[in-house]
Structures are given as structure tokens and as C-alpha cells.
Amino acid sequence: MWWRMPGADWKTVPREEKRDRFRAIVRAGPPPGVLAYDGETAVGWCAVGPRETLPRMNRSRVARPANEAKGVWAINCFYIRSGYRKQGLMRLLIDAAVSFAGKHEARIVEACPIDSGRKLIWGEGYVGLAPVFRGAGFTEIVRRSPTRPLMQKVLKA
């Protein structure tokens, strides 16, 4: 919900209401992301959706869109369960998110992952890792911060 709510709302809206708002988004569809399973256990999550549903991302100094093109979706958040990290799951989730976005008429998928030469501390990788996005065919289109490139993959011209 972080990227879906303006900053003032994030600070004032109670946790239960954030949960309820997210449930409403899920019910309304399309799903706000993709899941990875190991059997019956959910082990990974990748949030993806139309740019217009992500007001905080759109106003971010580093993640704001490079242009206002229609049909732009964004990958904005990952969670990979402990014990499943460093096994290539992020790449699989990126590929699934891109496929999902394409099936919902996305022309472009963007992301603003972290690109750091140092070891990340807990939680920093939640936006994804730039080398993994590069490996998935994303290209850097602008860098407004030393560690956060805005990247995109064009699906349809």
C-alpha cells in the first residue's frame, strides 16, 4: 500500500484501514501483483500495476515517470520469504509480472530498483535489484539518484 497512498494518508490512516483498502483493491481487480508458491506455501510477492494507481511512486523524486504515456505499468515492491532468497526468485517474479502486465494491455513496464555496489541492509531490496532487472531485459532510461535508476521494458510500441 505504500506506493498506492499519498504520504499524508500513510501517516494518518490506521493499519486496519490500510488492510481494508488493500482488500478492496484485490476484490476490484485486476490483482495488484503476482505470487510465487512452493507447493501450498506462498514464498514470493511482486507488486505490479498501472502507474495511475501508484500516486506516491508518480510523485517520487527518483521514481516518477519519465513520460506520461498511456499503458505504463510499474513493478514497485517485492517480498521473498526467508529461506527462499538468493535463489533466482526475484527474476521469476519479474518475468511473471511483465507477462501479467502484458496480458492487461501494458505497453511499457517500469521499475525503480536499487543499484548499489555495497551489501544491502535489511529491507533495502524491497524495490528490486537493478542487475536482476537488467537480466530481465529492462534498460535504464534516467537516473535521478546515484543508486536508483528508472528502468523500463517496452512490450508494445
C-alpha positions as CSV (number, residue, x, y, z in Angstrom):
1,M,0.0,0.0,0.0
2,W,3.0,2.3,0.5
3,W,3.1,3.4,-3.2
4,R,-0.7,3.5,-3.5
5,M,-1.3,6.1,-0.8
6,P,-0.2,9.8,-0.6
7,G,2.3,10.3,2.2
8,A,-0.1,12.2,4.5
9,D,-2.6,9.3,4.3
10,W,0.0,6.7,5.0
11,K,0.9,8.5,8.3
12,T,-2.7,9.0,9.4
13,V,-4.7,6.0,8.2
14,P,-4.8,3.2,10.8
15,R,-3.3,-0.1,9.9
16,E,-6.7,-1.9,9.8
17,E,-8.0,0.6,7.3
18,K,-4.9,0.2,5.1
19,R,-5.6,-3.6,5.2
20,D,-9.2,-3.0,4.2
21,R,-8.3,-0.7,1.4
22,F,-5.9,-3.2,0.0
23,R,-8.5,-5.9,0.2
24,A,-10.9,-3.7,-1.8
25,I,-8.2,-3.2,-4.4
26,V,-7.8,-7.0,-4.7
27,R,-11.5,-7.5,-4.9
28,A,-11.9,-4.8,-7.6
29,G,-9.2,-6.4,-9.8
30,P,-7.0,-6.8,-11.6
31,P,-4.9,-8.4,-9.0
32,P,-2.2,-5.9,-7.7
33,G,0.6,-8.3,-8.2
34,V,1.8,-11.9,-8.7
35,L,2.7,-14.6,-6.2
36,A,5.2,-17.4,-6.2
37,Y,4.4,-20.7,-4.4
38,D,6.3,-23.7,-3.2
39,G,3.6,-26.2,-3.1
40,E,0.8,-24.6,-1.0
41,T,3.2,-22.1,0.6
42,A,3.4,-18.5,-0.8
43,V,7.1,-17.7,-0.9
44,G,7.3,-14.5,-3.0
45,W,5.3,-11.5,-4.0
46,C,5.8,-8.8,-6.7
47,A,3.5,-5.8,-6.8
48,V,2.7,-4.6,-10.3
49,G,0.0,-2.3,-11.6
50,P,-0.9,0.6,-13.8
51,R,1.2,3.7,-13.0
52,E,-2.0,5.7,-12.3
53,T,-2.7,3.5,-9.3
54,L,0.6,4.5,-7.7
55,P,0.3,8.1,-6.7
56,R,3.3,8.1,-4.3
57,M,5.6,6.5,-6.9
58,N,4.4,9.0,-9.5
59,R,5.4,11.9,-7.3
60,S,8.7,10.4,-6.1
61,R,11.8,12.4,-6.9
62,V,13.6,9.3,-8.2
63,A,10.7,7.0,-9.3
64,R,8.4,9.5,-11.1
65,P,7.6,8.6,-14.7
66,A,9.9,9.7,-17.4
67,N,6.9,10.5,-19.6
68,E,3.1,10.4,-19.3
69,A,2.5,7.6,-21.8
70,K,-0.7,5.6,-21.5
71,G,-0.3,1.9,-20.9
72,V,2.6,2.3,-18.5
73,W,2.7,-0.2,-15.6
74,A,5.2,-0.4,-12.8
75,I,6.8,-3.0,-10.6
76,N,7.2,-1.4,-7.3
77,C,7.6,-3.9,-4.5
78,F,8.9,-7.4,-3.7
79,Y,8.8,-9.7,-0.8
80,I,10.6,-13.0,-0.8
81,R,10.2,-15.3,2.2
82,S,13.3,-16.1,4.3
83,G,14.8,-19.3,3.1
84,Y,13.9,-18.6,-0.5
85,R,16.1,-15.6,-1.1
86,K,19.2,-15.7,-3.3
87,Q,17.7,-18.5,-5.4
88,G,16.6,-16.5,-8.5
89,L,13.0,-16.0,-7.3
90,M,13.1,-12.2,-8.0
91,R,13.8,-12.8,-11.7
92,L,11.0,-15.3,-11.9
93,L,8.6,-12.8,-10.3
94,I,9.8,-10.0,-12.6
95,D,9.1,-12.3,-15.7
96,A,5.7,-13.2,-14.3
97,A,4.8,-9.5,-13.5
98,V,5.8,-8.4,-17.0
99,S,3.7,-11.2,-18.6
100,F,0.8,-10.3,-16.4
101,A,1.1,-6.6,-17.3
102,G,1.2,-7.5,-21.0
103,K,-1.9,-9.6,-20.7
104,H,-3.6,-6.5,-19.3
105,E,-2.6,-4.2,-22.2
106,A,0.5,-2.7,-20.7
107,R,2.8,-1.2,-23.4
108,I,5.7,-0.5,-21.0
109,V,6.7,-1.8,-17.6
110,E,8.8,0.4,-15.4
111,A,10.7,-0.1,-12.2
112,C,13.0,2.0,-10.0
113,P,15.1,-0.7,-8.3
114,I,18.2,-0.2,-6.1
115,D,21.6,-0.3,-7.8
116,S,24.2,-0.3,-5.1
117,G,27.8,-1.6,-5.1
118,R,27.6,-2.4,-1.4
119,K,25.9,-5.1,0.6
120,L,22.3,-4.1,1.2
121,I,20.9,-3.8,4.7
122,W,17.6,-5.3,5.7
123,G,14.7,-4.1,3.6
124,E,16.6,-2.0,1.1
125,G,15.9,-4.5,-1.7
126,Y,12.2,-4.3,-1.5
127,V,12.1,-2.3,-4.7
128,G,14.1,-4.9,-6.6
129,L,17.7,-5.1,-7.7
130,A,18.8,-3.3,-10.8
131,P,21.1,-6.2,-12.0
132,V,18.2,-8.6,-11.9
133,F,16.0,-6.1,-13.9
134,R,18.8,-5.7,-16.5
135,G,19.0,-9.5,-16.8
136,A,15.2,-9.5,-17.5
137,G,15.6,-7.1,-20.4
138,F,15.0,-3.8,-18.7
139,T,17.0,-0.7,-19.7
140,E,17.8,2.4,-17.7
141,I,16.1,5.4,-19.0
142,V,17.0,8.0,-16.4
143,R,18.9,8.1,-13.1
144,R,17.9,10.8,-10.7
145,S,19.7,9.3,-7.8
146,P,23.1,7.5,-7.7
147,T,21.5,4.3,-6.5
148,R,18.0,4.3,-8.1
149,P,17.8,4.1,-11.9
150,L,14.4,4.3,-13.5
151,M,14.2,1.3,-15.8
152,Q,11.7,0.1,-18.4
153,K,10.9,-2.7,-20.7
154,V,8.9,-1.9,-23.8
155,L,6.3,-4.6,-24.6
156,K,4.4,-2.9,-27.4
157,A,5.5,0.1,-29.5
